Amino acid sequence: MSNTVLLAPAPVSAPVAPARHLHAVVDSAPAAPAPPVGVPVGTAPRGFALYVGLDELKAAADGVSLSTIVTALRQTLAELAPHAESYATVALAPAAAGGRDVDVVRLALHEPSAVARTKAETPDEDHVPGGVTIDISRRRVHIDGEASALTFKEFELLQYLVLREGRTIERTELVSSLWSHADGDEVPGERTIDVHVRRLRAKLGRYEDIVRTVRGIGYRFDRHADVVIRFGHGTPSPDRF
């Protein structure tokens, strides 16, 4: 990442006016910002997204890591705009995805203009017979070739575990990550998570053991030979920063 330094032009000296010609400067409120050009009526800019195309290997070659860069950007943001809020996520894309890194990132994170250029519909891939297909991008789960009627929260729960494969997730993390007061739903207690997991397992049928209980801690997704995970063009990312 190059550092660009903008140098202000040297001030042009001007003759100093005699004191009798100087006028008092009257403090006034700053002028209201001009309305943004091209913004649809009824909308207003609320922030911006900065897409960075850089994988861990290239970052390491530059002597940094993705988390180091994110931390530095957040520190700069805090200095420039203390009231700003930020959220960072890592873009997951197929390892063989071609093209410029930043374009891969934009597509993986569903940036509208990038998605619009690749909107041509492709036929659904065949589902694995006799197994489970978890399609993250389309939010679908097929079991033995049949669509499973998971509720929104059941899919969110399964997806959260799948994206953190092999890691044990505590009940408190599931509650704080999947429920919020903004949803309008009552935030469940930790034990209520057990009920949701039980219902999810019931719908997974004979593949229920892909969601494992780690006694006294929480739950973990373990890959199974009969489970296929499809991420599509873009994948919701685990929070790594």
Secondary structure, DSSP 8 states (H G I E B T S, - for coil): ------------------GGG---------------TT--TT-------------HHHHHHTT--HHHHHHHHHHHHHHH-TT--------B--TT--S-HHHHHHHHTT-HHHHHHT----------TTSEEEETTTTEEEETTEE----HHHHHHHHHHHTTTT--EEHHHHHHHH--GGGSS----HHHHHHHHHHHHHHHGGGGGGEEEETTTEEEE---TTEEEE--S-B------
